[in-house]
């Protein structure tokens, strides 16, 4: 139905004659103008209750609009801070990290996800960092990184907050203090030969230039037995690191070793 046709079907409404406003609703009489030569300034025009409500409504609408835009951006995945882990926001590493070094904290949680936070103290300013999923033995269709947060000199870096296939590059704008946090899902694989044993990939492949000359990786996991290290492009890994606490192993990598992958061997209950 056209708008014109719709209007024709509206019922006729009788509009009553205007009535005098009661005393409580009448506006106050205007202040008299100051006499010539008087020091008293002229009073500002009175603001009606309706005007105050309109002004308050306008402010409220602006606030709702801003919050709504922010919410839509978060739900759309444009804002990597929407659901990022609490550890991602400006925390410091548990030990001092010197220029040219990197420190990685990896925690295997009860559901098998690996929560990772990495701190990079660059010896030279970094323009970008590349994040890729680690290689997996066999099919791992559910392997993904979520709630990815990258900070460059304390400033949130724009970029995807989820990596499911091809990696992602984050532009850092010559940063020397970089922090990367994410949750890796699908990284734990059960052993085919030993019941109750599993291997867990311990993080994304993180690439930047110039590379850190020294990197410390600390892995926390219930039932953690050992760590193994090896080149990313190879399936061969060798035991590495040492036990440094209850369910905790640490490995120090230097030079070309900093690009190697680290795999954790676990006992599952």
C-alpha positions in Angstrom: 0.0 0.0 0.0 1.3 3.5 -0.9 1.9 6.1 1.7 -0.9 8.2 0.2 -3.3 5.3 0.5 -2.3 4.6 4.0 -3.0 8.2 5.0 -6.5 8.0 3.5 -7.4 5.2 5.9 -6.3 7.1 9.0 -9.3 8.0 11.2 -10.2 11.7 11.6 -9.0 13.1 14.9 -10.7 16.1 16.4 -8.1 18.5 17.9 -9.5 20.4 20.9 -9.1 24.1 21.2 -6.0 25.2 23.1 -6.5 25.8 26.8 -4.7 28.2 29.0 -1.7 26.7 30.7 -2.1 26.3 34.5 -0.1 28.5 36.8 2.4 25.7 37.5 3.3 25.3 33.8 3.5 29.0 32.9 7.0 30.4 32.2 8.2 33.0 34.6 8.1 36.6 33.6 11.3 37.8 31.9 13.8 39.7 34.0 13.6 43.5 33.4 16.4 45.0 31.3 19.1 46.7 33.3 18.8 50.5 33.5 21.3 52.5 31.4 24.6 52.9 33.4 23.8 50.1 35.8 26.6 47.6 36.6 24.3 44.6 36.9 24.6 42.3 33.8 21.5 41.3 32.0 20.0 38.0 33.2 20.3 35.1 30.7 17.0 34.0 29.2 15.3 31.3 31.3 15.6 27.7 30.2 12.4 25.7 30.2 12.1 22.2 31.6 11.4 21.0 28.0 14.7 22.6 26.9 16.6 20.8 29.7 15.1 17.5 28.7 16.0 18.0 25.1 19.6 18.9 26.0 19.9 15.9 28.3 18.4 13.6 25.6 20.9 14.9 23.1 23.8 14.1 25.3 22.4 10.6 26.1 21.9 9.9 22.4 25.6 10.8 21.7 26.8 8.5 24.5 24.6 5.6 23.2 25.8 6.2 19.6 29.5 6.0 20.7 29.0 2.9 22.8 27.0 1.3 20.0 29.7 1.9 17.4 32.3 0.5 19.8 30.1 -2.6 20.4 29.5 -3.2 16.7 33.2 -3.0 16.1 34.0 -5.5 18.9 31.4 -8.0 17.7 32.7 -7.7 14.1 36.2 -8.6 15.2 37.7 -5.3 14.2 38.9 -4.5 17.7 41.5 -7.1 18.9 41.1 -5.7 22.5 37.4 -6.9 22.6 38.1 -10.2 24.2 41.9 -10.2 24.7 43.4 -12.0 27.8 44.0 -9.8 30.8 47.7 -10.5 30.6 47.9 -8.6 27.3 47.5 -5.1 28.6 50.8 -3.6 29.6 52.1 -6.2 32.0 55.8 -6.7 32.4 57.7 -10.0 32.1 58.4 -11.9 35.3 62.2 -11.3 34.8 64.1 -8.4 33.2 64.4 -8.7 29.4 67.4 -6.9 27.9 67.6 -5.3 24.5 67.8 -8.0 21.8 66.0 -10.6 24.0 62.6 -12.1 24.1 60.7 -13.9 26.9 57.7 -16.2 26.2 55.3 -17.5 28.9 53.2 -20.5 27.7 50.5 -22.1 29.8 48.5 -25.3 28.9 45.1 -24.9 30.6 42.7 -27.6 31.6 40.8 -27.7 28.3 44.0 -28.2 26.3 44.3 -24.6 25.0 47.7 -22.9 25.2 47.7 -19.3 26.5 50.8 -17.4 25.4 52.3 -14.0 26.2 55.5 -12.9 24.6 57.6 -9.9 25.4 60.2 -8.6 22.9 62.8 -6.0 23.7 64.2 -5.1 20.3 67.7 -3.9 19.9 66.6 -1.9 16.9 63.1 -0.5 16.0 60.7 -3.1 14.5 58.4 -2.2 11.7 56.3 -5.3 11.6 55.8 -8.7 13.2 54.4 -11.9 11.4 52.3 -14.5 13.2 51.8 -18.0 11.7 50.2 -21.2 13.0 52.8 -23.8 13.9 53.2 -26.9 11.9 51.4 -29.9 13.2 52.0 -33.7 12.7 48.9 -35.0 11.0 45.6 -33.1 10.3 44.7 -30.4 12.7 41.7 -28.7 11.2 40.7 -27.0 14.5 44.1 -25.4 15.1 43.6 -21.7 15.5 44.8 -18.7 17.5 42.2 -16.4 19.1 42.0 -13.2 21.2 45.2 -12.1 19.5 46.5 -8.8 21.0 49.7 -7.0 19.9 51.0 -4.0 21.7 53.8 -1.8 20.3 55.4 0.5 22.9 52.2 0.2 24.9 49.9 1.0 22.0 47.3 -1.4 20.6 48.2 -2.5 17.1 45.4 -2.8 14.5 45.0 -6.3 13.0 43.0 -9.5 13.1 42.3 -11.0 16.5 41.9 -14.5 15.1 44.2 -16.6 13.0 42.7 -19.7 11.4 44.7 -20.3 8.2 47.1 -17.9 6.6 49.1 -15.9 9.0 48.8 -12.2 9.7 51.3 -9.3 9.7 51.0 -6.4 12.2 52.7 -3.1 11.5 54.5 -1.7 14.5 55.7 1.7 13.4 59.3 1.4 14.7 58.5 0.0 18.1 61.2 -1.4 20.5 58.9 -2.8 23.2 56.5 -5.4 21.7 54.0 -7.6 23.6 52.0 -10.4 21.9 49.2 -12.4 23.6 46.9 -15.1 22.2 45.1 -18.4 22.9 46.1 -21.4 20.8 43.3 -24.0 20.4 43.7 -27.4 18.9 47.4 -27.6 19.8 47.4 -30.8 21.9 47.6 -34.1 20.0 47.2 -37.5 21.6 50.0 -40.0 21.1 49.3 -43.0 18.8 51.8 -45.2 20.6 51.5 -44.4 24.3 48.2 -44.2 26.1 47.7 -41.0 28.1 50.6 -39.2 26.4 50.2 -36.1 24.3 52.3 -33.5 22.5 51.4 -29.8 22.6 52.6 -27.1 20.2 53.7 -24.2 22.4 52.9 -21.2 20.4 52.7 -19.4 17.1 55.6 -18.9 14.8 56.6 -15.3 15.5 58.9 -13.6 13.0 60.4 -10.1 13.0 63.7 -8.5 12.0 66.1 -8.1 13.5 65.5 -11.3 15.3 66.2 -11.6 19.1 69.7 -13.0 19.8 68.3 -14.8 22.9 64.9 -16.1 23.7 63.6 -17.7 26.9 60.5 -19.9 26.8 58.8 -21.1 30.0 56.1 -23.8 29.7 53.6 -24.5 32.4 51.3 -27.5 32.1 49.8 -30.2 34.4 51.6 -33.5 33.8 54.4 -31.8 31.9 57.2 -34.4 31.3 59.7 -32.6 29.0 60.3 -30.3 26.1 61.7 -30.9 22.6 63.1 -28.4 20.1 63.7 -28.5 16.4 63.6 -26.5 13.2 60.2 -25.3 12.0 60.6 -26.9 8.6 61.6 -30.3 10.0 59.6 -33.0 11.8 62.7 -33.9 13.9 62.9 -32.6 17.4 65.4 -33.3 20.2 65.0 -33.0 24.0 65.8 -29.5 25.3 65.4 -27.3 28.3 65.2 -28.3 32.0 62.7 -28.6 34.7 62.5 -25.4 36.7 59.5 -26.0 38.9 56.4 -28.0 39.6 54.9 -28.7 36.1 57.3 -26.1 34.7 60.1 -26.4 32.1 62.4 -23.7 30.7 64.5 -23.6 27.6 67.0 -20.9 26.6 67.5 -20.4 22.8 70.3 -18.4 21.2 71.2 -17.3 17.7 69.5 -19.4 15.0 67.8 -21.5 17.7 65.4 -18.7 18.5 63.4 -19.5 15.3 62.9 -23.2 16.4 59.6 -24.7 17.5 59.2 -26.0 21.0 57.0 -29.1 21.7 55.8 -30.1 25.1 55.3 -33.8 26.1 52.4 -34.3 28.6 50.7 -37.0 30.6 47.0 -36.7 30.4 44.8 -37.9 33.3 
